Amino acid sequence: MLKIDNLSCQKGYNLLFKHLSFEINSGDILRITGTNGSGKTSLLKILAGLNVQEQGGVFLDNHAVKSEIYQKEIFYLGHLSVLSGELSALENLEFLTGLNKSTNQVQLIKALSNIGLKGYEDEYCAKLSAGEKRRVILAGLFISNAKVWLLDEPFTALDSNGVAIIEHRINKHCEQGGLCLFTTHQSSALLNQKVLAL
């Protein structure tokens, strides 16, 4: 269970949200909606342990955010591309998943194939389209063993086939007991999703 208790967040002089409390359990999918600047990305970064809240707490099975046990169960995907154009798709994915010591090259190649990039393993990312670059990053979803997925605009730059692949992967992750929080400005066909409006 991921528990958010009385959370408040301020950016500069702007109070983005306050007294935010909710719980989500294994199998849950939570779509976070709101206008630009409402705090969607800030909330995900707080839950990922990258930003600090003004007040309140975040707990995963009673383990506080930033604790070692909490952080091991979090997979965060930001909305900005973090790829090096001088590395291949495979090398970028290897770097992005480098903290997972159990990952091997066979798993990485399979992940790229699962995301629709079979044959692109050795292609330099500088030569890839925006959608293909996004797929390289999203291939991490086929490798991650974390329970909690925090995905900021995961469908950006994807075509309808790419969106369908990611939605299927998120549904499968949650059917197997994981949970997912995501933001998007697009419509989503994810099963049984709950909605949090900021």
ROMAR-570231 format. One record per residue (C-alpha): residue in three letters; x, y, z. Coordinates in steps of 0.02 Angstrom, whole numbers, padded with zeros to 5 digits, always signed. Layout:
<node aa="ALA" xx="X" yy="Y" zz="Z"/>
...
***
This chain:
<node aa="MET" xx="+00000" yy="+00000" zz="+00000"/>
<node aa="LEU" xx="+00060" yy="+00175" zz="-00045"/>
<node aa="LYS" xx="-00005" yy="+00303" zz="+00080"/>
<node aa="ILE" xx="+00001" yy="+00491" zz="+00055"/>
<node aa="ASP" xx="-00041" yy="+00582" zz="+00216"/>
<node aa="ASN" xx="-00083" yy="+00768" zz="+00224"/>
<node aa="LEU" xx="+00041" yy="+00815" zz="+00088"/>
<node aa="SER" xx="+00073" yy="+00997" zz="+00041"/>
<node aa="CYS" xx="+00187" yy="+01064" zz="-00095"/>
<node aa="GLN" xx="+00243" yy="+01241" zz="-00133"/>
<node aa="LYS" xx="+00345" yy="+01302" zz="-00281"/>
<node aa="GLY" xx="+00415" yy="+01475" zz="-00255"/>
<node aa="TYR" xx="+00269" yy="+01578" zz="-00191"/>
<node aa="ASN" xx="+00139" yy="+01462" zz="-00268"/>
<node aa="LEU" xx="+00051" yy="+01332" zz="-00162"/>
<node aa="LEU" xx="+00022" yy="+01189" zz="-00285"/>
<node aa="PHE" xx="-00082" yy="+01080" zz="-00169"/>
<node aa="LYS" xx="-00113" yy="+01058" zz="+00017"/>
<node aa="HIS" xx="-00187" yy="+00929" zz="+00136"/>
<node aa="LEU" xx="-00178" yy="+00795" zz="+00001"/>
<node aa="SER" xx="-00214" yy="+00622" zz="+00070"/>
<node aa="PHE" xx="-00251" yy="+00458" zz="-00019"/>
<node aa="GLU" xx="-00203" yy="+00274" zz="-00023"/>
<node aa="ILE" xx="-00178" yy="+00155" zz="-00167"/>
<node aa="ASN" xx="-00154" yy="-00031" zz="-00153"/>
<node aa="SER" xx="-00078" yy="-00172" zz="-00254"/>
<node aa="GLY" xx="-00163" yy="-00183" zz="-00422"/>
<node aa="ASP" xx="-00218" yy="-00001" zz="-00425"/>
<node aa="ILE" xx="-00190" yy="+00119" zz="-00569"/>
<node aa="LEU" xx="-00205" yy="+00304" zz="-00527"/>
<node aa="ARG" xx="-00215" yy="+00435" zz="-00663"/>
<node aa="ILE" xx="-00165" yy="+00609" zz="-00602"/>
<node aa="THR" xx="-00248" yy="+00750" zz="-00698"/>
<node aa="GLY" xx="-00241" yy="+00939" zz="-00692"/>
<node aa="THR" xx="-00193" yy="+01092" zz="-00789"/>
<node aa="ASN" xx="-00013" yy="+01139" zz="-00826"/>
<node aa="GLY" xx="+00069" yy="+01198" zz="-00666"/>
<node aa="SER" xx="-00057" yy="+01112" zz="-00551"/>
<node aa="GLY" xx="+00078" yy="+01004" zz="-00470"/>
<node aa="LYS" xx="+00065" yy="+00837" zz="-00560"/>
<node aa="THR" xx="+00252" yy="+00822" zz="-00594"/>
<node aa="SER" xx="+00295" yy="+00893" zz="-00423"/>
<node aa="LEU" xx="+00186" yy="+00760" zz="-00340"/>
<node aa="LEU" xx="+00269" yy="+00618" zz="-00435"/>
<node aa="LYS" xx="+00442" yy="+00686" zz="-00392"/>
<node aa="ILE" xx="+00395" yy="+00693" zz="-00207"/>
<node aa="LEU" xx="+00333" yy="+00513" zz="-00216"/>
<node aa="ALA" xx="+00496" yy="+00464" zz="-00304"/>
<node aa="GLY" xx="+00600" yy="+00545" zz="-00167"/>
<node aa="LEU" xx="+00672" yy="+00675" zz="-00285"/>
<node aa="ASN" xx="+00582" yy="+00827" zz="-00210"/>
<node aa="VAL" xx="+00537" yy="+00869" zz="-00031"/>
<node aa="GLN" xx="+00360" yy="+00911" zz="+00022"/>
<node aa="GLU" xx="+00316" yy="+01061" zz="+00132"/>
<node aa="GLN" xx="+00223" yy="+00948" zz="+00253"/>
<node aa="GLY" xx="+00147" yy="+00776" zz="+00266"/>
<node aa="GLY" xx="+00214" yy="+00602" zz="+00239"/>
<node aa="VAL" xx="+00232" yy="+00468" zz="+00105"/>
<node aa="PHE" xx="+00241" yy="+00285" zz="+00153"/>
<node aa="LEU" xx="+00250" yy="+00118" zz="+00062"/>
<node aa="ASP" xx="+00197" yy="-00022" zz="+00179"/>
<node aa="ASN" xx="+00247" yy="+00091" zz="+00327"/>
<node aa="HIS" xx="+00419" yy="+00128" zz="+00252"/>
<node aa="ALA" xx="+00447" yy="+00315" zz="+00232"/>
<node aa="VAL" xx="+00497" yy="+00397" zz="+00069"/>
<node aa="LYS" xx="+00687" yy="+00406" zz="+00047"/>
<node aa="SER" xx="+00713" yy="+00252" zz="+00157"/>
<node aa="GLU" xx="+00815" yy="+00115" zz="+00072"/>
<node aa="ILE" xx="+00670" yy="-00009" zz="+00068"/>
<node aa="TYR" xx="+00551" yy="+00122" zz="-00004"/>
<node aa="GLN" xx="+00672" yy="+00178" zz="-00140"/>
<node aa="LYS" xx="+00707" yy="-00001" zz="-00198"/>
<node aa="GLU" xx="+00522" yy="-00020" zz="-00240"/>
<node aa="ILE" xx="+00506" yy="+00140" zz="-00344"/>
<node aa="PHE" xx="+00527" yy="+00157" zz="-00532"/>
<node aa="TYR" xx="+00514" yy="+00339" zz="-00588"/>
<node aa="LEU" xx="+00503" yy="+00393" zz="-00768"/>
<node aa="GLY" xx="+00511" yy="+00580" zz="-00802"/>
<node aa="HIS" xx="+00434" yy="+00665" zz="-00952"/>
<node aa="LEU" xx="+00600" yy="+00729" zz="-01021"/>
<node aa="SER" xx="+00716" yy="+00625" zz="-01129"/>
<node aa="VAL" xx="+00880" yy="+00581" zz="-01043"/>
<node aa="LEU" xx="+00964" yy="+00488" zz="-01184"/>
<node aa="SER" xx="+01138" yy="+00517" zz="-01254"/>
<node aa="GLY" xx="+01138" yy="+00535" zz="-01443"/>
<node aa="GLU" xx="+01315" yy="+00466" zz="-01447"/>
<node aa="LEU" xx="+01261" yy="+00299" zz="-01375"/>
<node aa="SER" xx="+01159" yy="+00162" zz="-01457"/>
<node aa="ALA" xx="+00983" yy="+00116" zz="-01400"/>
<node aa="LEU" xx="+01055" yy="-00036" zz="-01311"/>
<node aa="GLU" xx="+01194" yy="+00064" zz="-01227"/>
<node aa="ASN" xx="+01071" yy="+00197" zz="-01168"/>
<node aa="LEU" xx="+00954" yy="+00067" zz="-01096"/>
<node aa="GLU" xx="+01102" yy="-00019" zz="-01012"/>
<node aa="PHE" xx="+01150" yy="+00146" zz="-00931"/>
<node aa="LEU" xx="+00971" yy="+00188" zz="-00879"/>
<node aa="THR" xx="+00949" yy="+00018" zz="-00795"/>
<node aa="GLY" xx="+01126" yy="+00012" zz="-00724"/>
<node aa="LEU" xx="+01065" yy="+00013" zz="-00544"/>
<node aa="ASN" xx="+00981" yy="-00155" zz="-00574"/>
<node aa="LYS" xx="+01132" yy="-00269" zz="-00556"/>
<node aa="SER" xx="+01036" yy="-00424" zz="-00611"/>
<node aa="THR" xx="+01001" yy="-00354" zz="-00786"/>
<node aa="ASN" xx="+01097" yy="-00435" zz="-00929"/>
<node aa="GLN" xx="+01112" yy="-00394" zz="-01113"/>
<node aa="VAL" xx="+00987" yy="-00529" zz="-01163"/>
<node aa="GLN" xx="+00855" yy="-00446" zz="-01052"/>
<node aa="LEU" xx="+00894" yy="-00276" zz="-01126"/>
<node aa="ILE" xx="+00879" yy="-00338" zz="-01306"/>
<node aa="LYS" xx="+00714" yy="-00424" zz="-01262"/>
<node aa="ALA" xx="+00649" yy="-00264" zz="-01182"/>
<node aa="LEU" xx="+00688" yy="-00163" zz="-01339"/>
<node aa="SER" xx="+00600" yy="-00296" zz="-01443"/>
<node aa="ASN" xx="+00448" yy="-00292" zz="-01328"/>
<node aa="ILE" xx="+00434" yy="-00103" zz="-01349"/>
<node aa="GLY" xx="+00441" yy="-00117" zz="-01539"/>
<node aa="LEU" xx="+00626" yy="-00080" zz="-01569"/>
<node aa="LYS" xx="+00688" yy="-00248" zz="-01631"/>
<node aa="GLY" xx="+00833" yy="-00215" zz="-01749"/>
<node aa="TYR" xx="+00869" yy="-00044" zz="-01671"/>
<node aa="GLU" xx="+00985" yy="-00107" zz="-01534"/>
<node aa="ASP" xx="+01143" yy="-00036" zz="-01614"/>
<node aa="GLU" xx="+01064" yy="+00121" zz="-01688"/>
<node aa="TYR" xx="+01134" yy="+00283" zz="-01616"/>
<node aa="CYS" xx="+00997" yy="+00376" zz="-01524"/>
<node aa="ALA" xx="+01041" yy="+00537" zz="-01616"/>
<node aa="LYS" xx="+00967" yy="+00455" zz="-01772"/>
<node aa="LEU" xx="+00804" yy="+00400" zz="-01689"/>
<node aa="SER" xx="+00638" yy="+00491" zz="-01701"/>
<node aa="ALA" xx="+00560" yy="+00569" zz="-01545"/>
<node aa="GLY" xx="+00442" yy="+00420" zz="-01529"/>
<node aa="GLU" xx="+00584" yy="+00294" zz="-01547"/>
<node aa="LYS" xx="+00686" yy="+00385" zz="-01414"/>
<node aa="ARG" xx="+00536" yy="+00380" zz="-01298"/>
<node aa="ARG" xx="+00520" yy="+00194" zz="-01328"/>
<node aa="VAL" xx="+00703" yy="+00167" zz="-01277"/>
<node aa="ILE" xx="+00665" yy="+00247" zz="-01109"/>
<node aa="LEU" xx="+00500" yy="+00155" zz="-01089"/>
<node aa="ALA" xx="+00588" yy="-00011" zz="-01121"/>
<node aa="GLY" xx="+00637" yy="+00002" zz="-00938"/>
<node aa="LEU" xx="+00459" yy="-00049" zz="-00896"/>
<node aa="PHE" xx="+00499" yy="-00222" zz="-00964"/>
<node aa="ILE" xx="+00647" yy="-00237" zz="-00846"/>
<node aa="SER" xx="+00593" yy="-00153" zz="-00685"/>
<node aa="ASN" xx="+00552" yy="-00263" zz="-00535"/>
<node aa="ALA" xx="+00493" yy="-00115" zz="-00431"/>
<node aa="LYS" xx="+00318" yy="-00125" zz="-00357"/>
<node aa="VAL" xx="+00275" yy="+00058" zz="-00383"/>
<node aa="TRP" xx="+00284" yy="+00141" zz="-00554"/>
<node aa="LEU" xx="+00279" yy="+00331" zz="-00562"/>
<node aa="LEU" xx="+00261" yy="+00383" zz="-00744"/>
<node aa="ASP" xx="+00256" yy="+00565" zz="-00797"/>
<node aa="GLU" xx="+00174" yy="+00583" zz="-00968"/>
<node aa="PRO" xx="+00224" yy="+00407" zz="-01026"/>
<node aa="PHE" xx="+00128" yy="+00420" zz="-01190"/>
<node aa="THR" xx="+00216" yy="+00578" zz="-01253"/>
<node aa="ALA" xx="+00279" yy="+00562" zz="-01434"/>
<node aa="LEU" xx="+00207" yy="+00386" zz="-01452"/>
<node aa="ASP" xx="+00095" yy="+00330" zz="-01594"/>
<node aa="SER" xx="-00063" yy="+00228" zz="-01558"/>
<node aa="ASN" xx="+00033" yy="+00064" zz="-01568"/>
<node aa="GLY" xx="+00162" yy="+00126" zz="-01442"/>
<node aa="VAL" xx="+00025" yy="+00185" zz="-01324"/>
<node aa="ALA" xx="-00060" yy="+00014" zz="-01335"/>
<node aa="ILE" xx="+00104" yy="-00075" zz="-01293"/>
<node aa="ILE" xx="+00131" yy="+00034" zz="-01138"/>
<node aa="GLU" xx="-00050" yy="+00018" zz="-01080"/>
<node aa="HIS" xx="-00039" yy="-00171" zz="-01095"/>
<node aa="ARG" xx="+00124" yy="-00173" zz="-00996"/>
<node aa="ILE" xx="+00050" yy="-00063" zz="-00857"/>
<node aa="ASN" xx="-00106" yy="-00172" zz="-00848"/>
<node aa="LYS" xx="+00000" yy="-00329" zz="-00834"/>
<node aa="HIS" xx="+00111" yy="-00252" zz="-00699"/>
<node aa="CYS" xx="-00041" yy="-00207" zz="-00594"/>
<node aa="GLU" xx="-00126" yy="-00375" zz="-00624"/>
<node aa="GLN" xx="+00031" yy="-00453" zz="-00549"/>
<node aa="GLY" xx="+00015" yy="-00348" zz="-00390"/>
<node aa="GLY" xx="+00109" yy="-00190" zz="-00437"/>
<node aa="LEU" xx="+00035" yy="-00016" zz="-00436"/>
<node aa="CYS" xx="+00052" yy="+00131" zz="-00553"/>
<node aa="LEU" xx="+00028" yy="+00319" zz="-00541"/>
<node aa="PHE" xx="+00039" yy="+00416" zz="-00703"/>
<node aa="THR" xx="+00003" yy="+00585" zz="-00779"/>
<node aa="THR" xx="-00059" yy="+00614" zz="-00955"/>
<node aa="HIS" xx="-00149" yy="+00742" zz="-01060"/>
<node aa="GLN" xx="-00208" yy="+00605" zz="-01176"/>
<node aa="SER" xx="-00355" yy="+00485" zz="-01160"/>
<node aa="SER" xx="-00311" yy="+00316" zz="-01086"/>
<node aa="ALA" xx="-00386" yy="+00143" zz="-01103"/>
<node aa="LEU" xx="-00302" yy="+00075" zz="-00947"/>
<node aa="LEU" xx="-00414" yy="-00044" zz="-00852"/>
<node aa="ASN" xx="-00502" yy="+00009" zz="-00691"/>
<node aa="GLN" xx="-00402" yy="+00168" zz="-00673"/>
<node aa="LYS" xx="-00443" yy="+00289" zz="-00533"/>
<node aa="VAL" xx="-00425" yy="+00475" zz="-00559"/>
<node aa="LEU" xx="-00347" yy="+00607" zz="-00445"/>
<node aa="ALA" xx="-00377" yy="+00787" zz="-00501"/>
<node aa="LEU" xx="-00254" yy="+00920" zz="-00440"/>
***
